[in-house]
Amino acid sequence: FNGDSAHVADRITRFRDEIFKNMLEATSTNRNALVLGLVSIALAYQVSAWRKRGAMAERAQRGSWEKFDRVMAKVRDVPPLPGDER
């Protein structure tokens, strides 16, 4: 894919929505279309997740452990709320 992440994510979302719409129209007459539609939707979600992983990797490269430690040092040292012990 070429272009910025937001543009690509928007195109994937529109593509996924179009596939879902077509799947709903086709399912009234053809069971195979249902299966193909579900596979297409699953593929669109996987492509979206793949793109997000790339964006997260880029952000991780810009990160700084020193800045992270500074921020975490500001967090109060208190026991977890009931139910959050794990």
N, C-alpha and C positions, 0 to 999 in steps of 0.2 A: 504494500500500500504506500502511496505517496501522499504527503500532506500532513497537516497537524492532527494530533490525536482527537481533538474535539470534532473536527470535520469528519474524520474516519468513523468515529463512534456514532455520529448523527446518521451517516450513510448506512452503517450496519443496522441501526435501529429502524430506519425506514425500510430497509431490505427485509428485516425480520418481520415487521408489521405487514408488509405486502405478502410475504409468504404465508403468514397466519391467515390473512384475509382470503387468499386464494385457497388455502386448505379448507377453510370453513365452507366456501362455496362448492368445492369439489366433493366434500364428504357426503353430501346428500345423495350423490349418485355413484360414488366409487370408493370402495374400501381401500384399494391400493393407494389412492390419492391421500387418504388419511395417514397411512404409514409414511409415504414420501414427504408429506407435509411435516410430520413430526420429526423426521430425520433432518429436514431442512432447517427447522427451528432449532433443533439441537446443534446443528452445525453453525448456525448464526451465533448462538450463545457462546460456543467454543471459540469462534473467531474473535468475538468481543472480549472474552476472557484472555485470549492470547495477546490482544492489543494492550489490555490493561496491565498484563505482566511486564510487557516491554516498557510501558510508561513508569511502572513502579521501579523497574531496574534503573531507568534513567534518573529518577528521583533519588534512589539509594546512592548513586554515584555522586550526587551533589551534596549528600548528607555529611554530617560531621559528628563523630562520637563525642568530641569535646562539648559541642553545643547540646547534644542529647543529655550528657551527664550534668551540665549546668541546669537544664530544665528539670531533670528528674530530681535534682538536689532540692528543688523548691517544693516538691510534693511532701505533704505532711506524713509523718510516720505514725499512722493510727491503725488499729486492727480493722479487718474488713467488716462490712455490715453483715448481719445474719443472712445466711443464704449465699454469700459471696466468698466463703472460706476456701473453696477449691482453687 
